[in-house]
Amino acid sequence: MANYCLVHGGWHGGWVWKRVARSLREEGHDVYTPTMTGHSYAGMVISGVADLISERIAALIYLDAWVPEDGDSIFTLKTMNKQEP
């Protein structure tokens, strides 16, 4: 089976993944749903983590999230209006 780490978006917590996590666990997967303090921008967070440990990650799935390219920050994405999450 697979390991999943589901990262919430801004103004939410790990609880937002309750139903999805339960379904994945029922299928035998290990699921982690951390709650981050402050406003999280999950797309930025998972992109940074993937950059550090890419050899351990099979795939990233962005759901209503910022998808940064090399050198992007939330500031550049918002001010340059490159995309909306």
C-alpha positions as CSV (number, residue, x, y, z in Angstrom):
1,M,0.0,0.0,0.0
2,A,1.0,3.7,-0.2
3,N,1.7,6.5,2.2
4,Y,-0.2,9.7,1.9
5,C,0.4,13.1,3.5
6,L,-2.6,15.3,2.9
7,V,-1.8,19.0,3.5
8,H,-4.7,21.5,4.1
9,G,-5.0,24.9,2.6
10,G,-5.3,28.3,4.3
11,W,-7.7,28.7,7.2
12,H,-8.2,24.9,7.6
13,G,-6.6,22.1,9.5
14,G,-5.9,18.4,9.1
15,W,-9.6,17.8,10.0
16,V,-10.6,18.9,6.5
17,W,-9.3,15.6,5.1
18,K,-11.3,13.4,7.6
19,R,-13.5,11.6,5.0
20,V,-10.8,11.2,2.4
21,A,-8.3,9.9,5.0
22,R,-10.9,7.4,6.3
23,S,-11.5,6.1,2.8
24,L,-7.8,5.7,2.1
25,R,-7.2,4.0,5.5
26,E,-10.0,1.5,4.8
27,E,-8.1,0.5,1.7
28,G,-5.0,-0.2,3.8
29,H,-3.0,3.0,3.2
30,D,-1.1,5.0,5.8
31,V,-2.5,8.5,5.9
32,Y,-1.1,11.6,7.7
33,T,-3.1,14.8,8.0
34,P,-1.0,17.4,9.9
35,T,-2.4,20.7,11.0
36,M,-0.1,23.6,10.4
37,T,-0.3,26.8,12.4
38,G,-1.0,30.1,10.7
39,H,-2.1,30.3,7.1
40,S,-0.8,27.4,5.0
41,Y,-0.5,27.6,1.3
42,A,-0.4,23.8,0.7
43,G,0.8,24.0,-2.9
44,M,3.8,26.0,-1.8
45,V,4.5,23.7,1.2
46,I,4.3,20.5,-0.8
47,S,6.4,21.9,-3.6
48,G,9.2,22.9,-1.1
49,V,9.1,19.5,0.5
50,A,9.2,17.7,-2.8
51,D,12.2,19.8,-3.8
52,L,14.1,18.5,-0.7
53,I,13.1,14.8,-0.9
54,S,12.0,14.2,-4.4
55,E,13.5,10.7,-4.4
56,R,10.9,9.7,-1.8
57,I,7.8,11.1,-3.5
58,A,6.0,9.4,-6.3
59,A,3.5,12.1,-7.1
60,L,2.1,15.5,-6.0
61,I,-1.6,16.3,-6.4
62,Y,-2.5,20.0,-6.2
63,L,-6.2,20.6,-5.3
64,D,-7.2,24.2,-5.6
65,A,-3.7,25.2,-4.7
66,W,-0.8,27.4,-5.9
67,V,1.5,25.5,-8.3
68,P,4.8,27.4,-8.1
69,E,7.6,27.2,-10.7
70,D,11.3,27.5,-9.8
71,G,11.9,30.9,-8.1
72,D,8.2,31.7,-7.4
73,S,6.9,32.8,-4.1
74,I,3.3,33.6,-2.9
75,F,4.2,37.3,-3.4
76,T,5.3,36.9,-7.0
77,L,2.3,34.6,-7.9
78,K,-0.2,37.0,-6.4
79,T,1.3,40.3,-7.6
80,M,2.2,39.0,-11.1
81,N,-1.3,37.4,-11.3
82,K,0.3,34.3,-12.7
83,Q,-2.5,32.1,-11.5
84,E,-5.3,31.9,-8.9
85,P,-5.5,28.9,-6.6
